[in-house]
Amino acid sequence: MAPIPPGGLRIADLGYYRLNTFWELAAQGGYFLSRYQAGAKLHRHDGVAPDLEKLLSDPAATAIDQPVLLGRRHRLPVRLLAATAPPEARAQRRPRLQDQARKKGHQARRARRA
C-alpha cells in the first residue's frame, strides 16, 4: 500500500485488514478506518478485554464509542465505534452468516451472531 501523508486517512474494507499496516500508518501520523475483524483482540487501557456481545446486547445501549487497544501483540490505540443494527437488518444477516458457516463445515459462533 502506498504511504499516506501525516494526518491522512485510509479507509479500507476487511480485505485490507492488517494490523501491521495499521501500526505503520499510525507511526507515520496517519489514521485508518476499518470494520472490526471478528475475533480480533481488543483490550481496554486497564488490560481487560471488553465483552462486545454484552455491550451490544444491552437494550439501553444503542452505540459504543470508547478507546481500546487493538491486537494481542500490537496493542494499537484505536477508537471502537459500534452501533446495534435494526431488528430487520439482524434478521437478514443471521441466515447469511449461518449459511457461510455451514459452507465452511461449522456453526457460526455465538459472539459473531451477536
C-alpha positions, 0 to 999 in steps of 0.5 A: 500500500502506498504511504499516506501523508501525516494526518491522512486517512485510509479507509479500507474494507476487511480485505485490507485488514492488517494490523501491521499496516495499521501500526505503520500508518499510525507511526507515520501520523496517519489514521485508518478506518476499518470494520472490526475483524471478528475475533480480533483482540481488543483490550481496554487501557486497564488490560481487560478485554471488553465483552462486545456481545454484552455491550451490544446486547444491552437494550439501553445501549444503542452505540459504543464509542470508547478507546481500546487497544487493538491486537494481542501483540500490537496493542494499537490505540484505536477508537471502537465505534459500534452501533446495534443494527435494526431488528430487520437488518439482524434478521437478514444477516443471521441466515447469511452468516449461518449459511457461510458457516455451514459452507465452511463445515461449522456453526457460526459462533455465538459472539459473531451472531451477536 
